[in-house]
Amino acid sequence: MWAHFDLPAPAPHTVVRAATAVRLHDVPYEDFAPGNGDSGQRPYNHVPYEEHRAVCDLLKAADALDRYRLPKASWWPDTRRVRQPAFDTFRALAFDLVVGSERARLAGAGSADAVLSVLAEKDIA
């Protein structure tokens, strides 16, 4: 697959890190045990979270910020489920990006153009 896109194959540990983050991105922290998996009651206790904590926490935070695009406030991010310190810093920006891109879309912009316009407006792109 990597050759098809003219990309070098990632190292196996990189694949495991990414797979772990994807596997745990929507699993509440209390549903998996950190460490060596001694807790038999938790279905995700065998997933190597501790070894890949930074990327797991980052993906969980990004996924939570993405929830602002969902139509009900009760579906929006729950700060108790995020351990990434920068999460609170980016909450307002994520909300503004969603509102801005939706506003541009309703004004007739295409999907990609709506996102790019709000990124430019915020001086991000």
Secondary structure as a PSIPRED ss2 file (coil, helix, strand):
# PSIPRED VFORMAT (PSIPRED V4.0)

   1 M C   1.000  0.000  0.000
   2 W C   1.000  0.000  0.000
   3 A H   0.000  1.000  0.000
   4 H H   0.000  1.000  0.000
   5 F H   0.000  1.000  0.000
   6 D C   1.000  0.000  0.000
   7 L C   1.000  0.000  0.000
   8 P C   1.000  0.000  0.000
   9 A C   1.000  0.000  0.000
  10 P C   1.000  0.000  0.000
  11 A C   1.000  0.000  0.000
  12 P H   0.000  1.000  0.000
  13 H H   0.000  1.000  0.000
  14 T H   0.000  1.000  0.000
  15 V H   0.000  1.000  0.000
  16 V H   0.000  1.000  0.000
  17 R H   0.000  1.000  0.000
  18 A H   0.000  1.000  0.000
  19 A H   0.000  1.000  0.000
  20 T H   0.000  1.000  0.000
  21 A H   0.000  1.000  0.000
  22 V H   0.000  1.000  0.000
  23 R H   0.000  1.000  0.000
  24 L H   0.000  1.000  0.000
  25 H C   1.000  0.000  0.000
  26 D C   1.000  0.000  0.000
  27 V C   1.000  0.000  0.000
  28 P C   1.000  0.000  0.000
  29 Y H   0.000  1.000  0.000
  30 E H   0.000  1.000  0.000
  31 D H   0.000  1.000  0.000
  32 F C   1.000  0.000  0.000
  33 A C   1.000  0.000  0.000
  34 P C   1.000  0.000  0.000
  35 G C   1.000  0.000  0.000
  36 N C   1.000  0.000  0.000
  37 G C   1.000  0.000  0.000
  38 D C   1.000  0.000  0.000
  39 S C   1.000  0.000  0.000
  40 G C   1.000  0.000  0.000
  41 Q C   1.000  0.000  0.000
  42 R C   1.000  0.000  0.000
  43 P C   1.000  0.000  0.000
  44 Y C   1.000  0.000  0.000
  45 N C   1.000  0.000  0.000
  46 H C   1.000  0.000  0.000
  47 V C   1.000  0.000  0.000
  48 P C   1.000  0.000  0.000
  49 Y C   1.000  0.000  0.000
  50 E H   0.000  1.000  0.000
  51 E H   0.000  1.000  0.000
  52 H H   0.000  1.000  0.000
  53 R H   0.000  1.000  0.000
  54 A H   0.000  1.000  0.000
  55 V H   0.000  1.000  0.000
  56 C H   0.000  1.000  0.000
  57 D H   0.000  1.000  0.000
  58 L H   0.000  1.000  0.000
  59 L H   0.000  1.000  0.000
  60 K H   0.000  1.000  0.000
  61 A H   0.000  1.000  0.000
  62 A H   0.000  1.000  0.000
  63 D H   0.000  1.000  0.000
  64 A H   0.000  1.000  0.000
  65 L H   0.000  1.000  0.000
  66 D H   0.000  1.000  0.000
  67 R H   0.000  1.000  0.000
  68 Y H   0.000  1.000  0.000
  69 R H   0.000  1.000  0.000
  70 L C   1.000  0.000  0.000
  71 P C   1.000  0.000  0.000
  72 K C   1.000  0.000  0.000
  73 A H   0.000  1.000  0.000
  74 S H   0.000  1.000  0.000
  75 W H   0.000  1.000  0.000
  76 W C   1.000  0.000  0.000
  77 P C   1.000  0.000  0.000
  78 D C   1.000  0.000  0.000
  79 T H   0.000  1.000  0.000
  80 R H   0.000  1.000  0.000
  81 R H   0.000  1.000  0.000
  82 V C   1.000  0.000  0.000
  83 R C   1.000  0.000  0.000
  84 Q C   1.000  0.000  0.000
  85 P C   1.000  0.000  0.000
  86 A C   1.000  0.000  0.000
  87 F H   0.000  1.000  0.000
  88 D H   0.000  1.000  0.000
  89 T H   0.000  1.000  0.000
  90 F H   0.000  1.000  0.000
  91 R H   0.000  1.000  0.000
  92 A H   0.000  1.000  0.000
  93 L H   0.000  1.000  0.000
  94 A H   0.000  1.000  0.000
  95 F H   0.000  1.000  0.000
  96 D H   0.000  1.000  0.000
  97 L H   0.000  1.000  0.000
  98 V H   0.000  1.000  0.000
  99 V H   0.000  1.000  0.000
 100 G H   0.000  1.000  0.000
 101 S H   0.000  1.000  0.000
 102 E H   0.000  1.000  0.000
 103 R H   0.000  1.000  0.000
 104 A H   0.000  1.000  0.000
 105 R H   0.000  1.000  0.000
 106 L H   0.000  1.000  0.000
 107 A C   1.000  0.000  0.000
 108 G C   1.000  0.000  0.000
 109 A C   1.000  0.000  0.000
 110 G C   1.000  0.000  0.000
 111 S H   0.000  1.000  0.000
 112 A H   0.000  1.000  0.000
 113 D H   0.000  1.000  0.000
 114 A H   0.000  1.000  0.000
 115 V H   0.000  1.000  0.000
 116 L H   0.000  1.000  0.000
 117 S H   0.000  1.000  0.000
 118 V H   0.000  1.000  0.000
 119 L H   0.000  1.000  0.000
 120 A H   0.000  1.000  0.000
 121 E H   0.000  1.000  0.000
 122 K C   1.000  0.000  0.000
 123 D C   1.000  0.000  0.000
 124 I C   1.000  0.000  0.000
 125 A C   1.000  0.000  0.000
